[in-house]
Amino acid sequence: MAANFWESSHCTEWLLDRNKIEESNPKDKQYLTPIELKKLRTHYCFVIQNLGNALKLRQRAISTAIVYFKRFYLKNSFVDCEPRLVAVTCLYLSSKVEECITQAKKCAAKMKEIDHSFNYLMNDILECEFFVLEELDFCLIIYHPYKSLPFYLQSSGLDPASIEIIWGIVNDSYRTDVCLLYPPYVVALGCILLGSYLLKKDIKQWLSELNVEMKDIWEVSKDLIDYYEFEKQQSLQNQTELDLLYNKLPIRNKK
């Protein structure tokens, strides 16, 4: 494990450009439009979040699982790898990495409560875990914005009510691809910038004193605004519509 982000596999191997992300899921694009595929990708972020909450896992473990899921599908497609099973497996794996361990059997049972059509068992999760590990190249340490966020928030002078809203924006950021595109401190600052804009707080002077690349911070904020607009326009929580999208895919190992 690297002692800091800049020496880690997260930095050296898993910070990508947008073209790399846009080239992913080629098989799925034969069956779904780009908007439909984006909706389904976002849906599985909600699935991981809801399952993690149900299992009472820490938010850091849930966020790690979402990053695993996103990285996995940079190399694979929903058609070839059943996304519900992969989502549950990523959460089970992250619970071990982030030291809030849950059981594979419990993950399967709780997912069955949430989604009655989920028919995978403990052994399926344990078998899938090895495949996920290989596809992640065993790069399991994820650096999150959560570490740098308290320092920035304290020095920004924002009030406690604003800080709570910004923490929520950071959690929402995992439904976008910023965790694949930017270092975690940039994501943290992008969330603070957006939060301050929404709350009409002027932090321009503070940001100018940080000696950071503002272009990337603006890009993070823009990606988040685009996500919130997308969430307003699309039925991201409409289970019937999401089931229709899922069923359009000829998933090979569906149970």
Residue pairs with C-beta under 8 A, 6 or more apart in sequence:
1 8
1 141
2 8
2 9
2 11
2 141
5 11
5 143
5 183
5 184
5 185
8 141
8 143
9 137
9 139
9 141
10 139
10 141
10 142
10 143
11 143
11 183
13 137
13 139
14 71
14 139
14 180
15 180
15 181
15 182
15 183
16 74
16 180
16 181
17 181
18 177
18 181
20 74
21 74
21 177
21 180
21 181
24 73
24 74
24 75
25 37
25 73
25 77
25 78
26 77
27 77
27 79
27 80
28 37
28 77
28 78
28 79
28 249
29 37
31 79
31 248
31 249
31 250
32 40
32 245
32 248
32 249
35 234
36 245
36 248
38 230
39 234
39 235
39 236
39 242
39 245
40 78
40 83
40 242
40 245
40 246
41 70
41 73
42 175
42 230
42 231
42 236
43 236
43 242
44 69
44 83
44 84
44 87
45 66
45 69
45 174
45 175
46 175
46 236
46 237
47 84
47 87
47 114
47 115
48 62
48 65
48 66
48 69
48 87
48 90
48 91
49 62
49 66
50 114
51 87
51 88
51 91
51 107
51 110
51 111
51 114
52 59
52 61
52 62
52 65
52 91
53 62
54 110
54 113
54 114
55 91
55 95
55 102
55 106
55 107
55 110
57 91
57 95
57 98
57 100
57 102
58 98
58 100
59 146
59 171
60 98
60 144
60 146
61 91
61 94
61 95
61 97
61 98
61 100
62 91
62 94
63 142
63 144
63 146
63 171
63 174
63 179
64 94
64 97
64 98
64 142
64 144
65 87
65 90
65 91
65 93
65 94
65 95
66 90
66 174
66 175
66 179
67 142
67 174
67 179
67 180
68 90
68 93
68 94
68 132
68 136
68 140
68 142
69 86
69 87
69 90
70 177
70 179
70 180
71 135
71 136
71 180
72 81
72 86
72 90
72 132
72 135
72 136
73 81
73 83
73 86
74 180
75 135
76 135
78 249
78 251
79 249
79 250
79 251
79 252
80 251
80 252
81 131
81 253
82 120
82 251
82 252
82 253
82 254
82 255
83 246
83 251
84 111
84 115
84 118
84 120
85 120
85 124
85 125
85 128
85 253
86 128
86 132
88 107
88 108
88 111
88 118
88 120
88 125
89 125
89 128
89 129
89 132
90 132
91 107
92 102
92 104
92 107
92 125
92 129
93 129
93 132
93 133
93 140
95 101
95 102
97 140
97 141
97 142
103 122
104 122
104 125
104 126
104 129
105 121
105 122
107 122
107 125
108 118
108 120
108 121
108 122
108 124
108 125
111 118
111 120
112 118
112 119
119 255
120 255
124 255
133 140
143 183
143 184
144 184
145 170
145 173
145 184
145 185
145 187
145 188
145 191
146 170
146 184
147 184
148 184
148 185
148 188
149 166
149 167
149 170
149 188
149 191
149 192
152 185
152 188
152 189
152 192
153 163
153 166
153 192
155 206
156 192
156 196
156 203
156 206
157 203
157 206
158 166
158 192
158 195
158 196
158 201
158 203
162 195
162 196
162 199
162 201
165 195
165 198
165 199
166 191
166 192
166 195
169 191
169 194
169 195
169 224
170 187
170 188
170 191
172 224
172 227
172 228
173 179
173 187
173 190
173 191
173 220
173 224
175 227
176 223
176 224
176 226
176 227
177 223
178 187
178 190
178 220
178 223
178 224
179 187
181 219
181 223
182 190
182 216
182 219
182 220
185 212
186 212
186 213
186 216
186 217
186 220
187 220
189 207
189 210
189 212
189 217
189 220
190 216
190 217
190 218
190 219
190 220
190 221
190 223
190 224
191 220
191 221
191 224
192 203
193 203
193 207
193 217
193 218
193 220
193 221
194 220
194 221
194 224
194 225
195 201
196 202
196 203
197 221
207 214
207 217
230 236
235 241
235 242
